[in-house]
Amino acid sequence: MQRTRILAVFLVLLSPLITYALDANSDLIKAAEKGDVAKVKALLAKGADPNAKGKNGWTALMFAVVAGRAAIAQSGAVSKS
């Protein structure tokens, strides 16, 4: 019973961090697709995952390349780690 309570509290406390990470990764993909180098760098500095994949399985770098956003690829801001 005590373990269940501890786990429940842990999950409640952890959920905002998980939600932020998912939002940051989505924002990273959107910024890369738009070619916003400054926002990409800022999101990466805040912990966004450059290897996170969108709904179709593409990373932010893949979205940037397909969208013709060479500045993102050339900046090296989003790269495989």
C-alpha positions, 0 to 999 in steps of 0.5 A: 500500500505504501509503495502504491502511494509513493508511486502515485505521488512520484507520477503526479510530480513527474507528469509536468516534466514529461508534458514539458518535454513532449511540448519542447520536442514538438516546438523544436520540430515546428521551429526547425520546419520554419527555419527559426535557428534561434528558437531551435538553439534555445529549445535545445538549450532547455533540454529538447531532444534533437532525436525526438520524432514527430508523428511520421517518425521524422526528427527536427532535422528531417523536417527542416531539410524537407521544408528547405530550411538549409539554415537549420541544417547548416547551423548544426543546431539540430544534429544526431548525438 
